[in-house]
Amino acid sequence: MTSTAGSEFQGKHVTVAGLGVSGVPAAKVLHGLGAIVTVVNDGDDERARAQAAELAELGVTVRLGDGATLPEGTELIVTAPGWQPDKPLFTAAAAAGVPVWGDVELAWRLRGPDAAPWLCVTGTNGKTTTTQMLASILKAAGLRTAAVGNIGVSLLDAVLGDEEYDVLAVELSSYQLHWAPSLRAHSATVLNLAPDHLDWHGSMEAYAKDKGRVYEGNRVACVYNVADKATEDLVREADVEEGCRAIGFTLGSPAPSQLGVVDGILVDRAFVENRQKNAQELAEVADVDPPAPHNIANALAAAALARAFGVPPQAVRDGLRAFRPDAHRIAHVADVAGVAYVDDSKATNTHAAEASLAAYESVVWIAGGLAKGAAFDELVTRSAKRLRGVVLIGADRALIREALARHAPEVPVVDLDRTDTGAMLAAVQEAQRLAEPGDTVLLAPACASMDMFANYNKRGDAFAEAVRALGADA
């Protein structure tokens, strides 16, 4: 950061909304820039008090248990991304003409004039995997890079730290984009759009609009999903720099200005000379781990962003070969008696579960948890032909059971009415009973995990442990 990058904050009264993983770093950065910082936080628990004490030692004022009142003299609010737009604090800010930024917006504005450009990834599902694939490809090209943003690495740390980057692979949630009005990426993608977080955004239209913000001001490429017209519509609506191109990705044969798949090869007809006639081989489908359809789509989106940045074809191949997905994302656990057991606990909504189910021909599906207001009719209708059987767990399993009764009444269903620590083992045992050699037992819950588990990681761990118990008994 240059010496003048944060000078506008000297003596400015800034309110930081929320403690936690984004609020505390934001407060420290702003305080270090000479701002007069007040932090407001809804909660007043032990963790919040510890964070408040840490900030108070620096001279930052913290108000616990009051996240609704706008502190007197506030000139700017920097909010944690999860704070909903209809909170009283923001209503009061709007009435007073006080702008509201997120930590992503703050990081963007603190970039120096020679800062690394951002390649941005958003979408309902696949964001983290695609961002990590992109970073792997960029590294394979010899570029200094990091996967940052919603992926768990603070953009403030990336922008203000000592390490120098050539380019950043940035994962952004709809929450973060809502509070980042001036963000302008080098290139960006919306991977897909499906109903999610509607309680926060208020409507599907508002959710899509916030996702579409990632395309605003793009300089080189707006990458969209050919199979998801809503993403292309967002590109058409975006105000981009002159010369910025719309680049599609598809699991089929690509048209000009698209990346796609031909005879098991990922090919580029976008960043080549004479794209009307020519195509560039990038990698084989077998280079993608795992080679499920939705993960091939992730790889194509990552490749498109990397190619937009000028990465050579060999780096795409090498980067994809080097990439290994995080745990609980269509992870093969074991084969037991001719049946594959696959953990996709990260499939916490219907769109992700549908993509996971589509990767297998014959499935015993373990599903259920907290539905978050979702409906399951469309998921069941599209996936019914693949279902050998279904085992239901969790608080909202009745919603899935009812959808199965409506649209797949011939599919055997086991409804487990228990939430104790042995419930997952029982679910896996029931799935084993339903499965036949050649089938896949798939944990793709289409629901959140917090009714039974601390998080989706713990749920996936319980599944893997139960599968290993099966193997020990085999």
Disulfide bonds with the S-S distance in Angstrom:
none
